[in-house]
Amino acid sequence: MGVATLPGNGEIATDAVATHPLILGLQPAALVDHVAHIDWSLLDQIPGDRGGSMPVAIEELEHILKEVKAHKLALPDELSPMKTMAGGSVANTIRGLSAGFGVSCGIIGACGDDEQGKLFVSNMSFNGVNLSRLRMKQGHTAQCVCMVDDLGNRTMRPCLSSAVKVQADELTMEDFKGSKWLVLRYAVFNLEVIQAAIRTAKKEGLFVSMDLASFEMVRNFKSQLLQLLESGDIDLCFANEDEAMELLRGEQTTDPEAAAEFLAKHCNWAVVTLGANGCIARHGKEIVRVPAIGEAKATDATGAGDLFAGGFLYGLVKGLSLEECCQVGACSGGSVIRSLGGEVTPENWQWMYKQMQIKDLPLPDIRN
């Protein structure tokens, strides 16, 4: 892969990757994840809901990191008790599509000129992601502590407040030209740049895929989310079970089927992921339910939804049926939960290819 360098205009250039990637991810702020197995008792000392995602200030992030390092559980099969990697939902999806499925991908966003920024660039470029739309700016790169308990559930504390990010007025038509899909995650603090990206993407004829982010984001900023959905500009929407229930809170039925039906009124494709119970998807009048693939017990659920989305998108660009898209998503989502963090290990990609072979799904051309 090309080595990332920083040209004078503040954009990061990579050689040997597609100039017009098929799939673009919008992650306004590059993010670095610190992922660790922790003791349940630690979560009692940290404010906010268990299993949720709550933004924190840099001082609190540093305090949590210190606590985690003191409490972390070194599991026998883990090489390192804490893993640090490029993170964020969109980065997980894009990296997986590039590294595991061989789909040409790029990322739109900004990173700081700090150690975390360098780590993000190095991790994404190593995995073949085009970084020519990633702006490097003076300042901090966003960070997130992901705490994983014995059951594989995760509690996240992101620190985004002082982090650099790409602004709406920095996006250009050139960023989107020649691509087919824009992948993004709903976040009210990024609403302006999300709306600008969708407008430009639509002018360039791209499809738009959106993930609902977290049940807190849906609960607290539902009206803005509904406006986005009702615009008709979202072609594909992913929600997990908690987000789906939150979306329909106050309605008579809040089950996943009702949520998929609701989303399908506004989007071409609607997918509700159900963890160990697989997923429900709708496309027009077609409805499919596909079981999960792999272990019932996750080592770490981080990235499961992001990698599912990558597999589903691979299916769509390959022209697969709705059921097959869900099956590839299930194989991909099942591969990332086998180890710590949102990045799939080489042996777990091999596991995924094997599962795809068993299901007679078309394998990526890049398997090694």
C-alpha positions in Angstrom: 0.0 0.0 0.0 1.0 3.6 -0.5 2.6 5.3 2.5 0.6 8.3 3.7 2.5 11.6 3.3 1.4 15.2 4.1 1.5 17.5 1.1 1.6 21.3 1.5 -2.2 21.7 1.2 -2.9 19.9 4.4 -4.4 16.8 2.7 -3.0 13.4 3.1 -2.0 11.7 -0.1 -1.7 7.9 -0.6 -0.3 6.3 -3.7 -1.4 2.9 -5.2 -5.1 3.3 -4.1 -8.1 4.1 -6.4 -8.5 7.9 -7.1 -12.2 7.6 -7.2 -13.1 5.0 -4.5 -16.4 3.1 -5.0 -17.4 3.7 -1.4 -16.7 6.9 0.6 -17.0 7.1 4.4 -17.8 10.5 6.0 -16.2 10.6 9.5 -15.8 14.3 10.2 -13.4 13.6 13.1 -10.8 10.9 12.8 -10.9 8.8 16.0 -8.6 6.5 17.9 -10.0 3.7 20.0 -8.5 2.4 23.2 -10.1 -1.0 23.7 -9.7 -3.1 26.9 -11.4 -5.9 28.8 -12.4 -4.6 32.2 -13.9 -5.7 35.4 -17.6 -5.0 36.0 -16.8 -3.2 39.2 -15.0 -0.5 37.3 -18.2 0.5 35.4 -19.8 1.3 38.8 -17.3 4.1 39.2 -17.8 5.7 35.8 -20.8 8.0 35.2 -23.4 7.2 32.6 -25.3 4.1 31.4 -23.5 0.8 31.1 -23.5 -0.4 27.5 -24.0 3.2 26.3 -21.9 5.8 24.7 -21.5 9.2 26.6 -19.1 12.0 25.5 -16.5 13.0 28.1 -13.9 15.8 28.4 -10.2 15.1 27.8 -9.5 15.1 31.6 -12.1 12.5 32.2 -10.9 10.4 29.3 -7.4 10.4 30.7 -8.8 9.6 34.2 -10.8 6.6 32.7 -7.7 5.4 30.7 -5.7 5.4 33.9 -8.4 3.5 35.8 -8.8 1.0 32.9 -5.0 0.3 32.9 -5.2 -0.4 36.6 -8.2 -2.7 36.3 -7.9 -4.3 32.9 -8.2 -8.0 32.7 -5.4 -9.7 30.7 -7.2 -12.6 29.1 -5.1 -15.7 28.3 -5.8 -15.4 24.5 -5.1 -11.7 24.2 -1.6 -10.6 23.2 -2.1 -7.2 24.7 -4.5 -6.2 27.5 -5.4 -3.0 25.7 -5.5 -2.4 21.9 -5.2 1.0 20.3 -6.4 1.4 16.7 -8.1 3.7 14.2 -11.8 3.7 15.4 -15.2 5.2 14.8 -18.1 3.4 13.2 -17.5 4.7 9.7 -13.7 3.9 9.8 -14.5 0.4 11.0 -16.9 -0.2 8.0 -14.6 1.4 5.4 -11.4 -0.4 6.7 -13.3 -3.7 6.7 -14.6 -3.2 3.1 -11.1 -2.4 1.9 -9.1 -5.0 3.9 -11.5 -7.9 3.9 -13.6 -7.4 0.7 -11.1 -5.6 -1.6 -13.6 -2.8 -2.3 -11.9 0.5 -3.2 -12.7 2.9 -0.3 -11.9 6.4 0.9 -12.6 8.5 3.9 -13.6 12.1 4.2 -12.7 13.8 7.5 -9.9 15.5 9.5 -7.3 14.3 11.9 -5.0 16.2 14.3 -1.2 16.6 13.8 -0.6 14.5 17.0 0.4 10.9 17.8 -3.2 9.8 17.5 -3.6 11.4 14.1 -0.4 9.6 12.9 -1.8 6.3 14.2 -5.1 6.8 12.4 -3.3 7.6 9.1 -1.0 4.6 9.4 -3.7 2.1 10.4 -6.1 3.2 7.6 -3.5 3.4 4.8 -2.0 0.1 5.8 -5.5 -1.4 5.1 -5.6 0.2 1.7 -8.0 3.1 2.4 -7.6 6.2 0.2 -6.8 9.1 2.5 -6.6 11.9 -0.1 -9.9 13.4 1.4 -8.6 13.3 5.0 -7.4 16.8 6.0 -4.7 17.0 8.6 -5.1 20.0 10.9 -3.3 21.5 13.9 -4.9 20.2 17.1 -6.1 17.0 18.8 -7.4 13.8 17.2 -10.6 12.5 18.8 -10.2 9.4 21.2 -12.6 6.9 22.7 -12.2 4.4 25.5 -14.1 1.2 24.8 -14.6 -0.9 27.9 -15.5 -4.5 27.3 -17.0 -6.8 30.0 -16.8 -10.6 30.4 -20.0 -11.0 28.2 -18.5 -9.0 25.3 -20.7 -6.0 25.9 -19.1 -2.6 25.5 -19.4 0.7 27.2 -17.9 3.7 25.4 -16.7 7.1 26.5 -15.6 9.2 23.5 -13.8 12.5 23.8 -14.7 14.6 20.8 -15.0 18.2 22.2 -11.6 19.6 21.5 -10.9 17.3 18.4 -10.3 18.7 14.9 -13.0 17.9 12.4 -13.8 18.6 8.8 -16.4 21.5 8.3 -19.3 21.6 5.9 -17.7 24.4 3.9 -14.6 22.4 3.3 -16.4 19.7 1.3 -16.1 19.9 -2.5 -17.8 18.2 -5.5 -14.4 16.7 -6.3 -14.5 14.8 -3.0 -17.5 12.8 -4.2 -16.9 12.6 -8.0 -16.8 9.1 -9.4 -17.9 7.3 -6.2 -21.1 5.2 -5.9 -21.9 5.2 -2.1 -21.5 7.6 0.8 -21.5 5.9 4.2 -22.2 8.0 7.3 -23.3 7.8 10.9 -26.0 10.0 12.4 -24.7 12.5 15.0 -26.4 15.7 15.9 -23.1 17.5 16.5 -22.1 16.7 12.9 -25.5 17.6 11.4 -24.3 20.5 9.4 -21.4 18.6 7.7 -23.7 15.5 7.3 -26.4 17.6 5.5 -23.7 19.3 3.3 -22.2 15.9 2.4 -25.6 14.4 1.5 -26.5 17.4 -0.7 -23.2 17.1 -2.6 -23.3 13.3 -2.8 -26.8 13.4 -4.3 -25.7 16.0 -6.9 -23.0 13.6 -7.9 -25.5 10.7 -8.1 -24.3 8.7 -5.0 -26.4 6.4 -2.8 -26.3 7.3 0.9 -26.1 4.8 3.7 -26.7 5.9 7.3 -26.2 4.2 10.7 -28.3 5.3 13.6 -25.3 5.5 15.9 -26.6 4.9 19.5 -29.9 4.7 21.3 -29.0 7.9 23.2 -28.5 9.8 19.9 -31.9 8.6 18.7 -33.6 9.3 22.0 -32.2 12.8 22.4 -32.2 14.1 18.8 -35.1 12.3 17.3 -36.8 15.2 15.4 -33.6 16.0 13.5 -33.2 12.3 12.6 -36.8 12.0 11.4 -36.2 15.1 9.2 -33.1 13.4 7.6 -35.1 10.2 7.0 -38.1 12.0 5.6 -35.9 13.9 3.2 -35.8 10.8 1.0 -32.1 11.2 0.6 -31.1 8.2 2.8 -31.1 5.1 0.6 -30.0 2.5 3.2 -30.4 2.7 6.9 -28.9 0.4 9.6 -30.3 0.3 13.2 -29.6 -2.1 16.0 -32.4 -3.4 18.3 -32.0 -0.6 20.9 -31.9 2.1 18.3 -34.9 0.6 16.5 -37.0 0.5 19.8 -36.0 4.1 20.6 -37.0 5.2 17.1 -40.6 3.9 17.7 -40.9 4.8 21.4 -44.5 6.0 22.0 -45.8 4.0 19.1 -48.1 1.0 19.6 -45.6 -1.5 18.5 -41.8 -1.1 19.0 -40.6 -4.5 17.8 -37.8 -4.8 15.2 -40.2 -5.8 12.4 -42.2 -2.6 13.0 -38.9 -0.6 13.0 -37.8 -2.2 9.7 -41.2 -1.3 8.2 -41.0 2.3 9.4 -37.5 2.7 8.0 -38.4 1.1 4.7 -41.1 3.8 4.2 -38.2 6.3 3.8 -35.3 4.2 2.6 -34.8 1.8 -0.3 -33.1 -0.7 2.1 -33.7 -0.9 5.9 -31.8 -3.3 8.2 -32.3 -3.9 11.9 -29.5 -6.0 13.4 -30.4 -8.2 16.4 -27.1 -9.3 17.8 -27.1 -13.0 18.4 -30.5 -13.2 16.7 -29.3 -12.1 13.3 -31.2 -9.4 11.4 -34.3 -8.3 9.7 -34.1 -6.4 6.4 -36.6 -4.9 4.0 -36.3 -3.7 0.4 -39.6 -2.5 -1.0 -42.1 -5.2 -0.2 -39.5 -7.9 0.3 -38.7 -8.9 3.9 -36.0 -11.3 5.0 -34.8 -12.6 8.4 -31.3 -14.0 8.5 -29.7 -15.7 11.6 -26.3 -14.7 13.0 -23.3 -16.7 12.0 -20.6 -17.9 14.4 -20.2 -18.0 18.1 -23.1 -17.2 20.3 -20.7 -15.6 22.8 -18.9 -12.5 21.6 -15.4 -11.8 22.8 -16.1 -8.1 22.1 -19.2 -6.8 20.3 -17.3 -3.6 19.2 -17.6 -3.1 15.4 -20.2 -5.9 14.9 -22.8 -3.5 13.4 -20.1 -1.6 11.5 -18.7 -4.8 9.9 -22.2 -6.1 9.2 -22.8 -2.9 7.3 -19.6 -3.4 5.3 -20.6 -7.0 4.4 -24.1 -5.8 3.4 -22.7 -3.0 1.2 -20.3 -5.5 -0.5 -23.4 -7.6 -1.3 -25.1 -4.6 -2.8 -22.2 -3.5 -5.0 -21.9 -7.1 -6.1 -25.6 -7.2 -7.1 -26.5 -9.9 -4.6 -30.1 -10.5 -3.3 -31.4 -9.0 -0.1 -31.0 -12.3 1.7 -27.4 -12.8 0.4 -26.5 -9.2 1.4 -27.7 -10.0 5.0 -25.8 -13.3 5.0 -22.5 -11.6 4.0 -23.2 -9.0 6.6 -23.7 -11.8 9.2 -20.4 -13.5 8.2 -18.6 -10.1 8.4 -20.2 -9.1 11.7 -19.5 -12.5 13.1 -15.8 -12.2 12.2 -15.1 -9.0 14.2 -16.6 -10.2 17.5 -14.1 -13.1 17.7 -11.4 -10.7 19.1 -11.0 -7.4 20.8 -11.7 -4.1 18.9 -13.3 -3.1 15.7 -10.6 -4.3 13.4 -10.8 -7.9 12.0 -7.6 -9.9 12.4 -6.1 -11.8 9.4 -7.2 -15.2 10.9 -10.7 -14.0 11.4 -11.0 -12.8 7.8 -10.0 -16.4 6.8 -12.8 -17.6 9.1 -15.2 -15.3 7.4 -14.2 -16.5 3.9 -14.8 -20.1 5.1 -18.3 -19.1 6.3 -19.1 -17.4 3.0 -17.9 -20.5 1.1 -20.2 -22.8 3.2 -23.1 -20.5 2.3 -22.1 -20.4 -1.4 -21.6 -16.6 -1.3 -19.3 -14.9 -3.9 -15.9 -14.5 -2.3 -13.8 -11.3 -2.6 -11.1 -11.4 -5.3 -8.4 -10.4 -2.8 -8.2 -13.4 -0.5 -4.6 -14.3 0.5 
